[in-house]
């Protein structure tokens, strides 16, 4: 993988999760509540719109997910199994710890409650607990991935998935537009015919910081995203941007995007 991806081997997942994912409405330096709401609502709407058409045995791949579970909670009712992947062992360990209810696992309860109560409107007392149990049951594997390899999950996964979900991966793992295209071509081979790609990330930035440490961001635009998807073998069905109104103190990106693409 690129040198930027190698930086994440020593990434402080615990600090990152505690600061950035304590609560979906928390005021976070590089993640204002309105920006997070934009993403969570678009992810929810994606599954509400497209999920009813998924086959009964649909399998989801969360690709390059880091230690973060927030962006697959809405998927749970619509797929039969979920494979979670990340480049870094620490990210995979954090997810596995949550699945196994380890004492040191991050507490995702506020995010489960936000999705099932505020986005889905389920006010029953145990709705969040039930959703967490369902995710643990459907989370079948936690595996390594590499966005820049021709076989990003290794051998044996061609046409294995109906849906691939990606959150904040390409802008960190890829150093150039051509590497984004390479990554998309690798993911295309993992999808079944007519499969969907749901992707979100940041645009217009070059870096962000965690605990004062600077991490690389590939500068992306609406135009470059559309071009990358087309060259990677996808047709872009949706692409929406959220523009930040105020500059961030520890990152220079201009906002976030949410896109939906279909395998050609």
Backbone torsions as a table, in degrees:
resi	resn	phi	psi	omega
1	UNK	NA	169.5	-179.4
2	UNK	-66.9	162.7	179.8
3	UNK	-61.7	-29.9	178.3
4	UNK	-62.9	-38.3	178.3
5	UNK	-67.7	-36.4	179.4
6	UNK	-61.6	-27.7	178.0
7	UNK	-57.9	-28.4	-173.2
8	UNK	-79.9	-7.6	176.6
9	UNK	-59.9	-34.6	180.0
10	UNK	-104.0	18.2	-179.3
11	UNK	-65.5	136.4	-178.7
12	UNK	-85.4	88.5	-176.2
13	UNK	-63.0	-41.3	-177.3
14	UNK	-62.1	-47.3	178.6
15	UNK	-63.5	-42.8	179.6
16	UNK	-60.0	-47.0	-179.1
17	UNK	-66.7	-42.6	-178.4
18	UNK	-64.5	-34.8	-178.2
19	UNK	-86.4	-38.5	-172.6
20	UNK	-99.9	-18.9	-174.8
21	UNK	-133.2	39.8	175.8
22	UNK	-77.2	-34.7	-178.3
23	UNK	-161.0	142.0	-178.0
24	UNK	-62.9	-19.1	-179.3
25	UNK	-108.9	10.1	-179.7
26	UNK	-68.4	147.1	175.6
27	UNK	-83.6	105.6	-176.9
28	UNK	-113.1	140.6	-173.0
29	UNK	-55.5	-44.0	-177.6
30	UNK	-105.9	14.3	-175.2
31	UNK	-150.2	72.1	-178.7
32	UNK	-57.4	148.4	-177.5
33	UNK	-54.8	-38.5	-179.1
34	UNK	-64.8	-34.9	179.1
35	UNK	-70.2	-42.2	178.0
36	UNK	-65.2	-40.9	178.8
37	UNK	-60.1	-40.5	176.6
38	UNK	-55.6	-48.1	-178.3
39	UNK	-67.8	-47.9	-177.2
40	UNK	-62.2	-38.5	179.2
41	UNK	-69.8	-38.9	179.0
42	UNK	-69.4	-36.8	176.2
43	UNK	-65.3	-45.0	176.3
44	UNK	-58.0	-45.7	-178.8
45	UNK	-66.5	-33.3	177.3
46	UNK	-59.2	-50.1	-177.8
47	UNK	-70.5	-34.2	177.2
48	UNK	-65.2	-38.7	-177.9
49	UNK	-78.4	-46.2	-173.4
50	UNK	-98.1	-23.8	-174.7
51	UNK	-61.4	-32.0	-179.2
52	UNK	-66.5	-14.2	178.8
53	UNK	-99.5	-2.8	-180.0
54	UNK	-68.5	146.8	173.9
55	UNK	-67.8	158.0	-176.7
56	UNK	-61.6	-27.5	-177.9
57	UNK	-103.8	26.2	-176.2
58	UNK	-62.2	139.2	178.9
59	UNK	-118.6	134.0	-179.8
60	UNK	-106.3	137.9	170.1
61	UNK	-110.0	121.4	169.0
62	UNK	-93.1	111.9	-170.9
63	UNK	-104.3	127.5	179.0
64	UNK	62.1	40.3	-171.8
65	UNK	-77.4	-6.6	-176.8
66	UNK	63.3	-142.2	177.3
67	UNK	-97.9	16.3	-166.6
68	UNK	-103.0	126.7	177.9
69	UNK	-104.5	-7.5	-171.0
70	UNK	-57.5	-32.7	-169.3
71	UNK	-91.4	4.5	175.1
72	UNK	-116.0	1.5	-178.7
73	UNK	-62.3	-40.4	-179.1
74	UNK	-69.5	-18.9	-176.9
75	UNK	-78.1	-23.9	-167.6
76	UNK	-52.5	-45.0	-177.7
77	UNK	-68.6	-12.6	-169.4
78	UNK	-109.5	-5.8	-179.3
79	UNK	-128.7	157.4	-178.3
80	UNK	-92.0	-25.4	178.7
81	UNK	-153.3	155.8	-177.8
82	UNK	-132.5	130.0	171.4
83	UNK	-107.6	125.4	-179.1
84	UNK	-106.3	133.1	-178.7
85	UNK	-133.4	149.3	171.7
86	UNK	-153.8	154.8	179.6
87	UNK	-70.3	-36.4	-171.8
88	UNK	-96.2	135.9	179.8
89	UNK	-61.3	-36.8	-178.7
90	UNK	-65.1	-37.4	177.0
91	UNK	-63.8	-43.6	179.4
92	UNK	-65.4	-38.4	179.1
93	UNK	-62.6	-40.9	180.0
94	UNK	-61.1	-40.2	178.9
95	UNK	-69.1	-43.5	179.6
96	UNK	-63.4	-38.3	178.0
97	UNK	-61.8	-40.6	177.8
98	UNK	-65.3	-43.8	179.9
99	UNK	-58.1	-38.5	-176.8
100	UNK	-90.5	5.2	179.6
101	UNK	59.1	37.9	178.4
102	UNK	-66.3	149.1	-176.0
103	UNK	-62.7	-30.1	-178.3
104	UNK	-89.3	3.3	-178.1
105	UNK	-68.3	148.2	177.0
106	UNK	-66.7	146.0	-179.9
107	UNK	-91.3	108.6	-179.9
108	UNK	-95.2	6.7	-175.9
109	UNK	-52.9	-45.3	179.7
110	UNK	-58.5	-31.5	179.4
111	UNK	-76.5	-39.0	174.6
112	UNK	-61.4	-43.4	179.5
113	UNK	-64.2	-40.5	179.4
114	UNK	-62.2	-44.8	-177.3
115	UNK	-67.3	-52.2	-172.3
116	UNK	-74.9	-31.8	-177.1
117	UNK	-90.3	-53.2	-174.1
118	UNK	-81.9	-39.6	-177.9
119	UNK	-86.9	-38.2	-177.6
120	UNK	-99.2	-14.9	176.0
121	UNK	77.6	20.8	179.4
122	UNK	-93.1	107.9	-176.5
123	UNK	-95.8	4.1	-180.0
124	UNK	-62.4	144.2	-170.5
125	UNK	-60.2	-31.2	-175.5
126	UNK	-106.7	14.6	-174.7
127	UNK	-59.7	-43.6	-178.8
128	UNK	-67.3	-39.8	178.7
129	UNK	-63.8	-41.6	178.7
130	UNK	-63.8	-43.0	-179.7
131	UNK	-64.1	-40.3	177.8
132	UNK	-63.2	-42.3	177.9
133	UNK	-62.8	-42.0	179.6
134	UNK	-63.7	-39.5	178.8
135	UNK	-65.7	-42.5	177.8
136	UNK	-59.2	-40.1	-179.1
137	UNK	-68.6	-37.5	-175.7
138	UNK	-87.6	-14.8	178.3
139	UNK	-76.7	90.5	-169.3
140	UNK	-81.4	-34.1	-177.1
141	UNK	-147.1	148.2	172.1
142	UNK	-124.2	112.3	-168.6
143	UNK	-132.5	167.6	178.6
144	UNK	-81.6	152.4	176.1
145	UNK	-143.5	161.7	175.8
146	UNK	-147.0	110.4	-173.2
147	UNK	-62.0	-24.5	-172.9
148	UNK	-99.4	7.5	175.3
149	UNK	-94.8	149.5	178.5
150	UNK	-60.4	-34.0	173.8
151	UNK	-112.9	88.7	-169.8
152	UNK	-64.9	-17.1	176.1
153	UNK	-112.7	5.8	-171.3
154	UNK	88.7	-173.5	-176.3
155	UNK	-77.6	156.4	173.3
156	UNK	95.0	8.9	-176.7
157	UNK	-120.5	9.2	178.6
158	UNK	-60.3	131.4	178.4
159	UNK	53.6	38.3	-176.8
160	UNK	-92.6	-14.5	-169.7
161	UNK	-127.3	147.5	174.6
162	UNK	-89.7	-30.9	-176.5
163	UNK	-139.7	138.3	171.5
164	UNK	-121.3	131.4	179.2
165	UNK	-114.4	133.0	-178.8
166	UNK	-134.5	129.5	178.7
167	UNK	-130.8	118.3	174.3
168	UNK	53.5	47.0	-178.5
169	UNK	-109.1	-55.9	-170.6
170	UNK	-63.2	-36.8	-177.3
171	UNK	-68.4	-19.1	177.0
172	UNK	-96.3	-37.3	-174.7
173	UNK	-84.3	-25.2	-173.4
174	UNK	-108.6	140.3	-179.6
175	UNK	-97.7	-10.0	-174.8
176	UNK	-154.8	165.2	176.0
177	UNK	-58.3	-41.4	-178.5
178	UNK	-63.8	-33.2	177.3
179	UNK	-71.7	-33.8	174.2
180	UNK	-61.7	-43.4	179.0
181	UNK	-62.7	-42.6	176.3
182	UNK	-57.8	-45.0	179.7
183	UNK	-62.8	-42.7	-179.7
184	UNK	-65.7	-38.1	177.6
185	UNK	-64.8	-36.9	176.3
186	UNK	-65.2	-39.6	179.0
187	UNK	-70.8	-33.3	-179.6
188	UNK	-58.2	-36.9	-178.8
189	UNK	-71.6	-16.1	179.0
190	UNK	-85.0	-16.7	-175.9
191	UNK	-90.1	145.5	171.8
192	UNK	-75.4	160.6	179.7
193	UNK	-52.3	132.1	-178.5
194	UNK	77.9	8.5	-178.2
195	UNK	-66.1	158.1	-175.7
196	UNK	-112.1	145.2	174.0
197	UNK	-116.0	123.0	174.4
198	UNK	-112.4	124.0	-172.7
199	UNK	-138.8	138.2	172.7
200	UNK	-136.4	152.9	-179.6
201	UNK	-172.7	-167.7	179.9
202	UNK	-105.5	157.9	177.7
203	UNK	-131.5	154.8	173.8
204	UNK	72.9	18.6	-177.4
205	UNK	-121.6	167.8	177.8
206	UNK	-125.7	-16.0	-178.5
207	UNK	-161.0	163.9	164.2
208	UNK	-148.9	162.8	-175.8
209	UNK	-122.7	144.4	171.7
210	UNK	-130.7	121.4	-177.0
211	UNK	53.5	38.2	177.9
212	UNK	80.8	-6.2	-180.0
213	UNK	-92.2	131.4	-175.7
214	UNK	-90.7	135.5	177.8
215	UNK	-121.4	145.7	-177.3
216	UNK	-72.4	142.4	169.1
217	UNK	-128.8	129.6	173.9
218	UNK	-74.2	129.3	178.1
219	UNK	-70.6	121.9	178.0
220	UNK	-124.7	151.3	176.7
221	UNK	-128.5	169.9	177.6
222	UNK	-59.1	-41.0	-179.1
223	UNK	-67.5	-44.2	-178.8
224	UNK	-66.7	-33.5	177.6
225	UNK	-64.9	-45.1	178.1
226	UNK	-62.2	-42.5	179.4
227	UNK	-63.7	-43.8	-179.7
228	UNK	-61.4	-45.3	-179.9
229	UNK	-61.4	-44.3	-179.5
230	UNK	-63.4	-45.3	-179.2
231	UNK	-69.9	-24.4	-179.9
232	UNK	-84.7	-5.0	176.6
233	UNK	103.3	22.5	-177.6
234	UNK	-125.5	153.9	169.2
235	UNK	-106.4	127.8	-177.7
236	UNK	-78.3	120.3	-179.8
237	UNK	-94.9	-34.2	-179.7
238	UNK	-146.5	142.7	173.5
239	UNK	-154.0	110.6	-178.1
240	UNK	-125.4	144.9	-177.1
241	UNK	-115.7	146.8	169.9
242	UNK	-116.2	117.1	-178.0
243	UNK	-95.1	127.1	175.8
244	UNK	-68.6	138.6	179.4
245	UNK	-87.3	-24.4	-178.1
246	UNK	-128.1	138.9	178.9
247	UNK	-64.3	145.5	179.4
248	UNK	-84.2	156.4	-178.2
249	UNK	-84.5	-22.7	-175.4
250	UNK	-129.7	24.3	176.1
251	UNK	-162.6	156.7	-178.9
252	UNK	-117.7	12.3	178.4
253	UNK	-71.7	157.5	-172.8
254	UNK	-94.1	-12.2	-179.6
255	UNK	162.9	-166.6	180.0
256	UNK	-125.7	160.6	177.9
257	UNK	-128.6	159.1	171.4
258	UNK	-134.0	128.4	-176.5
259	UNK	-132.5	151.0	174.0
260	UNK	-127.7	130.4	-179.6
261	UNK	-136.8	152.1	-179.8
262	UNK	-116.2	139.4	178.5
263	UNK	-64.3	129.1	-179.9
264	UNK	-75.5	NA	NA
